[in-house]
């Protein structure tokens, strides 16, 4: 998917379905005074000094990077013990320091302006990068987290070269980088990934027309989608200009992007008059049976196959306890299946629960980028209050 679409799709017209929902005009998006970061979800751009090139290549070729256990390459009939059975949580793009200010031909930004950046800094060249931060400004450069992990200093900083941006500086000031090696990354990469992903999901800016995330294609058309949803359902949904409205009802909304190779979906469910939460597998299956039917009369349900386990967990969020679930869904009597992520929050003002789902069908396609984009939208979903 070309990142140039961020610049090419500004003039997309409103779809007929959205106009039926929308009763008011939409405002144009704000332009930032600083470089706006553009990038690909789940991709980290890594920079290292020239003298460290051999070490960097060794680190990123030999480390067994943490995987996403919900993204299974089932089409390849791999054994679960195979390192390629799951997709990695992140992909890496490697460059040396001399390339930091070169132009990225895909985005026309400098390479250092990517949304997610790791700096391997064995001689502490970037020690002062977080100084002179002004935390009062929304686009300020500021330290997000500063910690020592097994004798290596790790500092996550926002908005260093672009907005929004997250930069991790990895430095070993005591041994000129001798401790920064594959074994350290192997031992600590789950911690690095967990923290980096947390900041990636929240790596947004807020304009007069809505929230922006650098991995999503957003413009006046996507703003109109979000505005229409808020006007009709009293929720704030981050959308992308690639989505089109498929169906809507009082208790349901379905947005979709479809190509010849895959389709990506965002689905909202409104469970009215509920003060207690029913089993979400049952609730989701009832919804998809009602609304996600094919021309042949089949529908999708949460897969009960042991190959695609369903995971459920809770977190304490802005609206109290939130209920999360992921797994795979399958179309009955077919081989069509794909991963999903579901988040359920309680809307006490309107006496209901609201569920937001992201799911894809992408046979024989890498799924990590698409699912991370949906995870951004799911995690940024909020109530209008």
C-alpha positions as CSV (number, residue, x, y, z in Angstrom):
1,X,0.0,0.0,0.0
2,X,1.6,3.2,-1.1
3,X,2.0,5.9,1.6
4,X,1.6,8.5,-1.1
5,X,-2.2,8.0,-0.8
6,X,-2.1,10.3,2.3
7,X,-1.4,13.1,-0.2
8,X,-3.5,11.8,-3.1
9,X,-6.8,11.2,-1.4
10,X,-7.5,14.6,0.0
11,X,-10.1,15.4,-2.6
12,X,-12.1,12.1,-2.2
13,X,-15.9,12.9,-2.4
14,X,-18.4,11.8,0.1
15,X,-20.2,8.5,-0.5
16,X,-24.0,8.4,-0.8
17,X,-24.3,6.4,2.3
18,X,-22.4,8.8,4.4
19,X,-24.4,11.7,3.1
20,X,-27.5,10.0,4.2
21,X,-26.1,9.9,7.7
22,X,-24.5,13.3,7.8
23,X,-26.7,16.4,8.4
24,X,-24.0,19.0,8.6
25,X,-20.9,20.0,6.6
26,X,-17.4,19.0,7.6
27,X,-14.5,21.2,8.4
28,X,-11.2,20.9,6.7
29,X,-8.3,19.3,8.6
30,X,-5.7,21.4,10.3
31,X,-2.2,21.5,9.0
32,X,0.6,21.4,11.5
33,X,3.4,23.8,11.6
34,X,5.8,20.9,12.0
35,X,6.5,17.9,9.7
36,X,3.6,15.5,9.9
37,X,4.7,11.9,10.3
38,X,3.5,9.4,7.8
39,X,4.3,5.7,8.0
40,X,3.2,2.1,8.1
41,X,1.7,0.4,11.2
42,X,3.9,-2.0,13.1
43,X,7.0,-0.8,11.3
44,X,10.1,0.5,13.2
45,X,12.8,2.5,11.5
46,X,16.1,1.8,13.1
47,X,19.2,4.0,12.9
48,X,22.7,3.1,14.0
49,X,26.2,4.6,13.7
50,X,28.3,3.5,10.7
51,X,30.9,1.6,12.8
52,X,28.0,-0.4,14.3
53,X,26.7,-1.8,11.0
54,X,27.9,-5.3,11.3
55,X,26.6,-5.5,14.9
56,X,23.2,-4.1,13.8
57,X,22.9,-6.6,11.0
58,X,23.7,-9.4,13.4
59,X,21.2,-8.2,16.0
60,X,18.3,-7.9,13.5
61,X,19.1,-11.1,11.7
62,X,19.8,-13.4,14.6
63,X,17.3,-12.3,17.3
64,X,14.1,-14.3,17.4
65,X,11.7,-11.4,17.7
66,X,8.4,-11.6,19.7
67,X,5.4,-12.7,17.7
68,X,1.7,-11.9,17.6
69,X,0.1,-15.2,18.8
70,X,-3.2,-14.2,17.2
71,X,-1.6,-14.0,13.7
72,X,-1.1,-17.5,12.4
73,X,0.2,-18.4,9.0
74,X,-2.3,-21.3,8.7
75,X,-2.2,-21.4,4.9
76,X,1.4,-22.6,4.9
77,X,0.7,-25.7,7.0
78,X,3.6,-25.0,9.3
79,X,4.2,-26.8,12.5
80,X,3.6,-24.7,15.6
81,X,7.3,-25.2,16.6
82,X,8.3,-23.4,13.4
83,X,9.6,-19.9,14.0
84,X,7.5,-18.7,11.0
85,X,4.2,-20.1,12.4
86,X,3.2,-16.7,13.8
87,X,3.8,-13.3,12.4
88,X,6.2,-10.9,14.2
89,X,4.8,-8.0,16.2
90,X,7.0,-5.5,14.3
91,X,9.0,-5.3,11.1
92,X,12.3,-3.3,10.9
93,X,13.8,-1.0,8.4
94,X,17.5,-0.4,9.0
95,X,19.6,2.7,8.2
96,X,22.8,4.2,9.4
97,X,23.1,7.6,11.0
98,X,24.2,9.2,7.7
99,X,20.8,8.4,6.2
100,X,18.7,10.1,8.8
101,X,18.2,13.3,6.9
102,X,17.8,11.7,3.5
103,X,14.4,11.9,1.9
104,X,12.1,9.0,2.1
105,X,10.8,8.6,-1.5
106,X,7.5,7.2,-0.3
107,X,6.6,10.0,2.1
108,X,8.8,12.9,1.0
109,X,9.7,13.4,4.7
110,X,13.2,12.8,6.0
111,X,13.8,9.2,7.1
112,X,14.2,10.3,10.7
113,X,10.6,11.6,10.6
114,X,9.1,8.1,10.6
115,X,6.3,7.6,13.2
116,X,8.3,4.9,15.1
117,X,12.1,5.2,15.4
118,X,14.7,3.3,17.3
119,X,18.1,4.9,17.7
120,X,21.0,2.5,18.6
121,X,23.3,4.9,20.3
122,X,26.4,3.1,21.8
123,X,28.4,6.3,22.3
124,X,25.5,8.4,23.7
125,X,25.5,10.9,20.8
126,X,21.8,11.6,21.5
127,X,22.0,12.2,25.2
128,X,20.6,15.7,25.1
129,X,17.8,15.0,22.7
130,X,15.1,15.4,25.3
131,X,16.3,18.7,26.6
132,X,14.3,21.9,26.2
133,X,11.0,20.1,26.1
134,X,7.9,22.2,26.5
135,X,5.3,19.9,28.0
136,X,2.6,22.6,27.9
137,X,2.3,22.4,24.1
138,X,0.3,19.4,22.7
139,X,3.1,18.7,20.1
140,X,5.9,19.0,22.6
141,X,9.0,16.9,22.5
142,X,9.0,15.2,25.9
143,X,10.2,12.0,27.6
144,X,7.5,9.3,27.7
145,X,9.5,6.7,29.6
146,X,13.1,6.6,30.8
147,X,14.4,3.3,32.3
148,X,17.4,1.0,32.5
149,X,17.0,-2.5,31.2
150,X,19.8,-4.9,32.1
151,X,22.4,-2.1,32.2
152,X,21.2,-0.5,28.9
153,X,19.5,2.9,29.1
154,X,16.2,3.0,27.2
155,X,14.4,6.3,26.7
156,X,11.1,6.8,24.8
157,X,10.6,10.4,23.6
158,X,7.7,12.0,21.7
159,X,7.8,14.3,18.7
160,X,11.6,14.6,18.1
161,X,11.7,15.1,14.3
162,X,8.0,14.9,13.4
163,X,4.5,15.0,14.9
164,X,3.2,12.6,16.1
165,X,6.3,10.5,16.6
166,X,7.8,8.0,19.2
167,X,11.6,7.6,19.3
168,X,13.4,5.0,21.5
169,X,17.0,5.8,22.2
170,X,19.0,2.7,23.2
171,X,22.4,3.6,24.7
172,X,25.2,2.0,26.6
173,X,27.4,4.7,28.0
174,X,29.7,2.4,30.0
175,X,31.1,0.1,27.3
176,X,30.8,1.9,24.0
177,X,28.1,-0.4,22.9
178,X,29.7,-3.7,23.8
179,X,26.6,-4.7,25.8
180,X,24.2,-3.8,22.9
181,X,24.1,-7.1,21.1
182,X,21.8,-9.8,20.0
183,X,21.7,-11.6,23.3
184,X,20.5,-8.4,25.1
185,X,17.7,-7.8,22.5
186,X,16.7,-11.5,22.7
187,X,16.4,-11.3,26.5
188,X,14.5,-8.0,26.5
189,X,12.7,-7.6,23.2
190,X,9.3,-8.4,24.7
191,X,9.7,-5.5,27.1
192,X,10.8,-3.2,24.2
193,X,7.9,-4.3,22.1
194,X,5.3,-4.0,24.8
195,X,6.3,-0.4,25.6
196,X,6.8,0.6,22.0
197,X,3.4,-0.8,20.9
198,X,1.6,1.0,23.8
199,X,3.1,4.3,22.6
200,X,2.3,3.4,18.9
201,X,-1.4,2.9,19.6
202,X,-1.6,6.3,21.4
203,X,0.6,8.1,18.9
204,X,-2.0,10.6,17.8
205,X,-2.6,14.2,17.3
206,X,-5.9,16.0,17.7
207,X,-7.2,18.6,15.3
208,X,-10.5,20.6,15.1
209,X,-11.9,17.8,12.9
210,X,-10.7,14.7,14.9
211,X,-7.8,12.6,15.9
212,X,-5.0,11.7,13.5
213,X,-2.7,8.6,13.5
214,X,0.3,8.5,11.1
215,X,-0.5,4.9,10.0
216,X,-4.0,5.7,8.8
217,X,-5.1,7.5,5.6
218,X,-7.3,10.3,7.0
219,X,-8.7,13.4,5.3
220,X,-12.0,15.3,5.0
221,X,-13.8,12.1,3.9
222,X,-12.7,10.1,6.9
223,X,-13.6,13.1,9.1
224,X,-17.1,13.0,7.6
225,X,-17.5,9.3,8.6
226,X,-16.4,10.0,12.2
227,X,-18.7,13.0,12.4
228,X,-21.7,11.1,11.1
229,X,-21.1,8.2,13.5
230,X,-20.9,10.6,16.5
231,X,-24.0,12.5,15.4
232,X,-26.0,9.3,15.2
233,X,-24.6,7.0,17.8
234,X,-22.9,9.3,20.4
235,X,-19.5,7.7,20.1
236,X,-16.2,8.8,18.6
237,X,-14.8,6.4,16.1
238,X,-11.4,6.9,14.5
239,X,-11.7,5.9,10.8
240,X,-9.7,5.8,7.6
241,X,-10.5,7.2,4.2
242,X,-10.2,3.6,2.8
243,X,-13.4,2.6,4.6
244,X,-16.9,2.7,3.1
245,X,-20.2,2.3,4.9
246,X,-21.6,-1.2,4.3
247,X,-24.6,-1.3,6.6
248,X,-26.1,0.4,9.6
249,X,-29.0,-0.2,12.0
250,X,-30.0,1.1,15.5
251,X,-27.7,-1.5,17.1
252,X,-25.0,-1.9,14.4
253,X,-22.6,-0.2,12.1
254,X,-20.3,-1.8,9.6
255,X,-17.4,-0.1,7.7
256,X,-15.3,-1.9,5.2
257,X,-12.3,-1.7,2.8
258,X,-12.3,-4.4,0.1
259,X,-9.7,-5.1,-2.5
260,X,-9.0,-8.1,-4.7
261,X,-6.7,-9.6,-2.1
262,X,-8.3,-8.8,1.3
263,X,-10.9,-6.9,3.1
264,X,-10.6,-5.0,6.4
265,X,-13.5,-4.2,8.6
266,X,-14.6,-2.1,11.6
267,X,-17.9,-3.1,13.2
268,X,-19.8,-1.3,16.1
269,X,-22.4,-3.0,18.2
270,X,-24.7,-1.1,20.6
271,X,-26.2,-3.3,23.3
272,X,-29.1,-1.2,24.7
273,X,-30.6,-1.5,28.2
274,X,-27.8,-3.7,29.5
275,X,-26.5,-3.4,33.1
276,X,-24.7,-6.7,33.0
277,X,-22.5,-8.2,30.3
278,X,-23.4,-11.5,28.6
279,X,-20.8,-14.0,27.2
280,X,-19.2,-12.1,24.3
281,X,-18.7,-15.1,22.1
282,X,-22.5,-15.7,22.2
283,X,-23.3,-12.0,21.7
284,X,-20.9,-11.6,18.8
285,X,-22.1,-14.7,17.0
286,X,-25.7,-13.5,17.3
287,X,-24.7,-10.2,15.8
288,X,-22.7,-11.6,12.9
289,X,-25.5,-14.1,12.1
290,X,-28.0,-11.3,11.9
291,X,-25.9,-8.8,9.9
292,X,-22.8,-10.4,8.3
293,X,-24.6,-12.8,5.9
294,X,-23.2,-13.7,2.5
295,X,-25.1,-14.0,-0.8
296,X,-25.2,-17.8,-0.2
297,X,-26.9,-17.3,3.2
298,X,-23.9,-18.2,5.4
299,X,-22.4,-16.1,8.1
300,X,-19.3,-15.9,10.3
301,X,-18.9,-17.1,13.8
302,X,-16.0,-17.1,16.3
303,X,-13.9,-20.1,15.5
304,X,-13.9,-23.0,18.0
305,X,-10.9,-24.7,16.5
306,X,-8.0,-25.3,18.8
307,X,-5.7,-23.9,16.1
308,X,-7.2,-20.4,16.7
309,X,-7.8,-20.1,20.5
310,X,-10.1,-17.4,21.8
311,X,-8.5,-15.1,24.4
312,X,-10.5,-12.9,26.8
313,X,-9.2,-10.4,29.3
314,X,-10.2,-7.2,31.1
315,X,-8.4,-3.9,31.7
316,X,-9.2,-0.8,33.7
317,X,-9.9,1.9,31.2
318,X,-11.3,5.4,31.0
319,X,-14.9,4.0,31.4
320,X,-14.1,1.5,34.1
321,X,-13.6,-2.1,33.4
322,X,-13.2,-2.9,29.7
323,X,-13.7,-6.4,28.2
324,X,-11.4,-7.5,25.4
325,X,-11.4,-10.6,23.2
326,X,-9.4,-11.8,20.2
327,X,-9.3,-14.9,18.1
328,X,-10.4,-16.0,14.6
329,X,-13.7,-16.0,13.0
330,X,-14.7,-18.5,10.2
331,X,-17.4,-18.4,7.6
332,X,-19.6,-21.4,8.0
333,X,-19.2,-24.3,5.5
334,X,-16.2,-22.5,3.9
335,X,-12.4,-22.2,4.4
336,X,-12.7,-18.4,4.8
337,X,-11.4,-17.2,8.1
338,X,-9.5,-14.4,9.7
339,X,-8.4,-12.8,12.9
340,X,-10.5,-10.3,14.9
341,X,-10.1,-8.0,18.0
342,X,-13.1,-6.9,20.1
343,X,-13.3,-4.3,22.9
344,X,-16.4,-3.7,25.0
345,X,-17.0,-0.7,27.2
346,X,-19.9,0.4,29.4
347,X,-21.8,3.6,28.5
348,X,-23.5,4.4,31.8
349,X,-25.0,7.7,30.4
350,X,-26.9,5.8,27.8
351,X,-27.5,2.6,29.7
352,X,-25.8,0.4,27.2
353,X,-22.6,-1.5,26.3
354,X,-20.7,-0.6,23.2
355,X,-18.5,-3.0,21.3
356,X,-16.0,-2.2,18.6
357,X,-14.6,-5.0,16.4
358,X,-11.8,-5.0,13.9
359,X,-11.5,-8.0,11.7
360,X,-9.9,-9.0,8.4
361,X,-10.1,-11.7,5.7
362,X,-6.7,-11.8,4.0
363,X,-5.8,-15.2,2.6
364,X,-2.1,-15.7,2.0
365,X,-1.4,-12.1,2.9
366,X,0.7,-10.6,5.7
367,X,-1.8,-9.6,8.3
368,X,0.2,-7.7,10.9
369,X,0.0,-4.2,9.3
370,X,-3.8,-4.5,8.7
371,X,-4.5,-5.8,12.2
372,X,-2.4,-3.1,13.8
373,X,-4.3,-0.4,11.9
374,X,-7.5,-1.9,13.2
375,X,-6.1,-2.1,16.7
376,X,-5.3,1.6,16.6
377,X,-8.9,2.3,15.7
378,X,-10.3,-0.1,18.3
379,X,-8.0,1.4,21.1
380,X,-8.8,5.0,20.1
381,X,-12.6,4.4,20.1
382,X,-14.3,6.5,22.8
383,X,-17.7,7.7,24.0
384,X,-19.1,11.2,23.3
385,X,-19.3,12.9,26.7
